[in-house]
Amino acid sequence: MSPEENARLEQLSAEREADHGVIRDFLHAHSESLSDEDEGLLGHAKGGIKVRYAHGWVQTYCVCMSHSGRLIAKPNQEQNVGAISNCAEPFAINEADDQQVIAETFVVVRQQRPDEGKDVHVVTPCGACRERIAHHNPHARVIIWLGGDYKCYRKIRIIYLLPMQYKIRIRPNGNGVSGHQFKS
């Protein structure tokens, strides 16, 4: 690479880190500290992944809690082809739906692979899972790890992880047939 290209890459990297700092500041300002119940949920998730972890089969574990304190926990499902692997969140949400429970708080943890170490980390749900959580309960909260200068766990409303969310509202049209109204 030319010196100009190297300089541009360094500039872009610095801008990206500055953007991440702004995002972390926003998330910190719009989140809350963990309660004792949240700490228990986090401990349950970290303990659960240690039991359920199977290299090549299970790497993440989602635990959600209802208003009454009911816990639902499900692992992800890894496949030989990564594109058809499934996150843990849809399984937890489906179980909550089956039990007619509205989950209010979610946490997702990941067990490192053997070549990475033995730590368990809180991971932020992927974009599709953020959408699933918001569809299940638009007022749900997610426990996240806020790095940078903060280095702490925080609980944040799912909507703050979905800025400018695309929404579809289904309403009956004039002849009684459902039509879609698209709204961003």
C-alpha positions in Angstrom: 0.0 0.0 0.0 1.1 3.5 -0.7 1.9 5.9 2.2 -1.3 7.9 1.3 -3.4 4.7 1.6 -1.8 3.8 4.9 -2.5 7.3 6.2 -6.1 7.1 5.1 -6.6 3.7 6.8 -5.2 5.1 10.0 -7.5 8.2 9.7 -10.6 5.9 9.1 -9.6 3.7 12.1 -9.3 6.8 14.3 -12.7 8.0 13.1 -14.3 4.6 13.7 -12.9 4.5 17.3 -14.3 8.1 17.9 -17.7 7.0 16.5 -17.7 4.0 18.9 -16.9 6.4 21.8 -19.9 8.5 20.8 -22.1 5.4 20.6 -20.9 4.1 24.0 -21.6 7.6 25.5 -25.1 7.5 24.1 -25.8 3.9 25.4 -24.4 4.7 28.8 -26.6 7.8 29.0 -29.7 5.8 28.0 -29.1 2.7 30.0 -29.4 1.7 33.7 -27.2 -0.2 36.2 -28.0 -3.8 36.8 -30.4 -4.7 39.6 -29.8 -7.7 41.9 -32.3 -9.6 39.7 -30.3 -8.7 36.6 -27.1 -9.8 38.2 -28.8 -13.1 39.0 -29.9 -13.4 35.4 -26.4 -12.8 34.2 -25.0 -15.4 36.6 -27.6 -17.9 35.4 -26.6 -17.3 31.8 -22.8 -17.6 32.5 -23.4 -20.8 34.5 -25.7 -22.2 31.8 -23.3 -21.8 28.9 -20.6 -23.5 30.9 -22.9 -26.5 31.2 -24.3 -26.4 27.7 -21.2 -25.5 25.7 -20.2 -28.0 23.1 -17.5 -27.0 20.7 -18.9 -26.9 17.2 -22.5 -27.2 18.5 -23.3 -24.6 21.1 -21.5 -21.3 21.6 -24.1 -18.9 22.8 -26.9 -19.0 25.4 -29.8 -16.7 25.8 -31.6 -16.3 29.1 -34.7 -14.1 29.4 -36.7 -13.1 32.4 -40.4 -12.2 32.7 -41.9 -9.5 35.0 -42.7 -12.2 37.5 -39.1 -13.5 37.5 -39.7 -16.6 35.4 -36.5 -17.6 33.5 -36.3 -19.1 30.1 -33.0 -20.2 28.8 -32.0 -21.7 25.4 -28.7 -22.4 23.6 -28.0 -21.6 19.9 -27.6 -24.4 17.4 -24.5 -24.6 15.3 -24.5 -26.4 12.0 -21.7 -27.6 9.7 -22.7 -24.7 7.3 -22.5 -21.5 9.2 -25.2 -19.8 7.2 -27.8 -22.2 8.6 -26.7 -21.9 12.2 -29.2 -20.4 14.5 -28.8 -17.8 17.3 -30.0 -18.6 20.8 -32.5 -15.7 21.0 -35.2 -17.1 18.6 -35.3 -20.3 20.6 -35.8 -18.4 23.9 -38.5 -16.2 22.4 -40.3 -19.2 20.9 -40.2 -20.9 24.3 -41.6 -17.7 25.9 -44.3 -17.6 23.3 -45.2 -21.3 23.9 -45.4 -20.7 27.6 -47.4 -17.5 27.0 -44.8 -15.4 28.8 -43.7 -11.9 27.8 -39.9 -11.7 28.4 -38.8 -8.3 29.7 -35.0 -8.7 30.1 -32.6 -10.6 27.8 -29.0 -11.5 28.1 -26.9 -13.5 25.6 -23.5 -14.9 26.5 -20.8 -16.6 24.4 -18.3 -19.2 25.6 -15.0 -18.8 23.9 -13.7 -21.6 21.8 -10.8 -23.7 23.3 -8.2 -21.9 21.2 -9.5 -18.5 22.4 -9.5 -19.1 26.2 -12.1 -20.1 28.7 -13.9 -16.8 29.3 -17.6 -16.2 29.0 -18.6 -12.9 27.4 -21.9 -11.0 27.2 -22.6 -10.4 23.5 -25.0 -7.9 22.0 -27.8 -9.6 19.9 -27.3 -9.5 16.2 -29.5 -7.2 14.1 -32.0 -9.9 13.2 -32.3 -11.0 16.9 -32.7 -7.3 18.0 -35.7 -7.2 15.6 -37.1 -10.5 17.0 -36.8 -9.2 20.6 -38.5 -5.9 19.7 -41.3 -7.8 17.9 -41.8 -10.0 21.0 -41.7 -7.0 23.4 -40.9 -3.5 22.2 -40.3 -2.5 25.8 -37.8 -5.3 26.5 -34.4 -4.5 27.9 -31.1 -6.2 27.0 -28.0 -6.6 29.2 -24.9 -5.4 27.3 -21.2 -5.0 28.0 -20.3 -1.4 27.6 -16.6 -1.3 26.8 -14.3 1.6 26.2 -13.9 3.9 29.2 -17.0 2.4 30.9 -16.1 -1.3 31.2 -19.4 -2.3 32.9 -22.6 -4.2 32.3 -25.7 -2.0 31.6 -29.3 -2.7 30.8 -30.8 -0.9 27.9 -34.1 -0.8 26.1 -34.0 -2.8 22.9 -35.3 0.2 20.9 -32.0 2.0 21.5 -30.2 -0.9 19.7 -32.5 -0.4 16.7 -32.2 3.3 15.6 -34.4 4.2 12.7 -36.2 0.8 12.9 -38.2 -0.2 9.9 -41.8 -1.1 10.8 -44.7 -2.7 9.0 -48.2 -2.1 10.3 -50.9 -4.4 9.2 -54.3 -2.9 9.1 -57.6 -3.9 7.3 -58.1 -1.9 4.2 -61.5 -0.7 2.9 -62.7 -4.2 1.7 -61.8 -6.0 4.9 -58.6 -7.5 3.5 -55.4 -6.9 5.4 -53.1 -4.5 3.7 -49.6 -3.3 4.7 -48.8 0.2 5.7 -45.1 0.7 5.6 -43.5 3.1 8.1 -39.9 3.8 9.0 
